[in-house]
Amino acid sequence: DVKVTQSSRYLVKRTGEKVFLECVQDMDHENMFWYRQDPGLGLRLIYFSYDVKMKEKGDIPEGYSVSREKKERFSLILESASTNQTSMYLCASSLGGLAGAQETQYFGPGTRLLVL
Amino acid sequence: AQSVTQPDIHITVSEGASLELRCNYSYGATPYLFWYVQSPGQGLQLLLKYFSGDTLVQGIKGFEAEFKRSQSSFNLRKPSVHWSDAAEYFCTQGGSEKLVFGKGTKLTVNP
C-alpha cells in the first residue's frame, strides 16, 4: 500500500513564525502535491512538483513556498505565518508518467495548523 | 475553466437506506473523474474513478458511479448505507490540467 506521511497532525504557531510542513511518500512516486482544505471551499492546490527540485504554482501559492530536494520528500513552507493560513493542509502523491490530473492521488492524513 | 459542482452540502440517510450523491462537471472533452472519501480527521481515499469505457464504475466499499455525458454528471451510489459510511465525499475532475475538487458532500448516517 502507498503510504504518505505528514510530520505533524496538529500544529500551533504564532503570527510571523516560519513554519515547515513535511511530507514523505514511500512508493517512489514522481508527483507530489500540497493542498489546503477549508470548510465550504473544498481542496485548493497550493504547489505541486513533478520531479526533484522542480515546483509549479497551484491556485493559491501566495504566502507559501516549497522544497523538493529528494524524490520522497516534499516540504511546504510558510515564510511568515498569518492567521488566514489557519487551515488543514493535505499532502498527496501520484505515480507519474501521466499528467498529474489523470492519475489517482494518494493522500496523507493532513496537518491541522492553527496560527495565533 | 473546469469546475465541479456537488449540489448537496449535507445529506442525512438512515442506515440500510440507499444513497445517491450528485456531481456535475463542466469540462467538454471526456474527463477523468474520481470520487474520494474523507473520514473524520483523515486524508482522502479513492473510492472509484472513470477514464473511459463502461459508464458504470464499481469502487471499493460497495460504491458505484455512473458517467452520463449527456447530463455532465457522475453520481455516486450505494444500495445500502452502513454507519461507517459517514464521511465527506468529494467529486473530482482531472484531464490535462490540475485536479479540480467539488466542495464536498457531508454524509450523516442515522441508526
Interface residues (C-beta under 8 A of the other chain):
Chain A: V4 G40 L41 G42 L43 R44 L45 F48 G58 D59 L90 A92 A99 G100 A101 Q102 E103 T104 Q105 Y106 F107 G108 P109 G110
Chain B: I9 Y32 F34 Y36 G41 Q42 G43 L44 Q45 L46 K49 F51 F90 G94 G95 S96 E97 K98 L99 F101 G102 K103 G104
